Amino acid sequence: WPLFQLDVKNAFLYEDLSETVYMQQPPGFERQGECSKVCKLKKAIYGLKQSPHAWFHKLTEVLSKCGFQRSQLDHSLFIKRGTSGIVILIVYMDDIVLTGESNQEITQTKEFLQQHFVTKDLGQLRYFLGIEVARSSKGVAVSQRKYAHDLLQETCLLGAKTVTLPMNPRIHIHDDELEPFDSRSYRSLIEKLLYLTVTRPNISFAVNKLSQFMEKPRKVHWDAALMIVRYLKSASGKGLWFKKREGVDIEAYSDADYAGSVDDRKSTIGFCVF
């Protein structure tokens, strides 16, 4: 199926407000002699906490008229079963991704959206929320190369040596007597690493372990998080490859150690499903 991306211009300005909201008169637009008065907003504007919800309500209303139904499992996912096939639409703020089995249905959806919003057709999907998409006749590859590179730059590790493992299996991470570390910086790094697991499942275990110390991190946890970043440096362009195939074959793999934890001697099992 083809993948297309759309951008909605000034998305937050389309919907009327259902709540009563007042704001100060904008500088340069004050009414003479009434500068102390405030404005009552009729429509949503940028910077208003109600604006994202108002925009999503407007988009849902428009998509419903086009024949789309919102998924009960993911409210940002919409599905249309047209006469020529299925069309799937996903939205994040003002970014829209379209795919389906019928180019005709996709084109009709684009035209319908253009009747209600000012949209920019960005063509084939190549970059979305930090995820890079590359297509070929053999399948689809997704990665977060730029996202990983930006993280290396942010942590000043562009020139650091790489490591072959995301975590040292002999590290003691449950020692409360260790030197404390700034929790805000630690949380920020772990949250970014968590997002990288979208296309880099090979760091999932290490990131999951370190995410247990978000409240009171220690210096050893920060160093362990930086080790994950150094591991990413060895192959920042790695990602997931979805091979084109006729059928769907499910494969599962599992492995376990024995008393591998250096803190409590517990065993760990891991598995993955493709």
Secondary structure by P-SEA (a helix, b strand, c coil): cbbbbbbbccccccccccbbbbbcccccccccccccbbbbbccccccccaaaaaaaaaaaaaaaaabbbbbcccccbbbbbcccbbbbbbbcccbbbbbcccaaaaaaaaaaaaacccccccccccccccbbbbbcccbbbbbaaaaaaaaaaaaccccbbbbcccccccccccccccccccaaaaaaaaaaaaaaccccccaaaaaaaaacccccccaaaaaaaaaaaaaaaacccbbbbbccccbbbbbbbbccccccccccbbbbbbbccc
